[in-house]
Amino acid sequence: QASGVQVADEVCRIFYDMKVRKCSTPEEIKKRKKAVIFCLSPDKKCIIVEEGKEILVGDVGVTVTDPFKHFVQMLPEKDCRYALYDASFETKESKKEELMFFLWAPEQAPLKSKMIYASSKDAIKKKFQGIKHECQANGPEDLNRACIAEKLGGSLVVAFEGSPV
């Protein structure tokens, strides 16, 4: 059943900006988000952007060498989160960039947290129209390149974030 949790406007705006990729100048592209983590507000009534938990495209290669590894390290060890990740990958035919939606629900998270994140997932997913790839991860082992490549297209994927799979 739905939890009645709302989704903050800023969450929708970030998704729209990541999805549309309407940036044109190199400066705008640098400010585009590569990854963003969302959490529940302290009163558990709204899904909000987690402060300081994002990677900008401009950070990659400057302050962030491996964006996916950095993304995984930003996730809390003992609590749930939602996240959007702008995945760059290559198939045998072409290079692609597609958004992935993550539900992070680690084993050590409190049961109450797992339940509210699981029951609120539909609220945030409804706002994220057109996402093709979804991944529920219950621990770091679910967030390795091979697992992600599998979600993005299985054996067709030859590289993820510039590294062979």
Buried (B, 14 or more C-beta within 10 A) or exposed (E): EEBEBBBBEEBBEBBEBBBEBEBEEEEBEBEBBBBBBBBBEEEBEBBBBBEEBBBBBBBBEEEBEBBBBBBBEBBBEEBBBBBBBBBBBBBEEEEEEBBBBBBBBBEEBEEEBBBBBBBBBEBBBEBBEEBEBEBEBBEEEBBBBEBBBBBBBEEEBBBBBEEEB
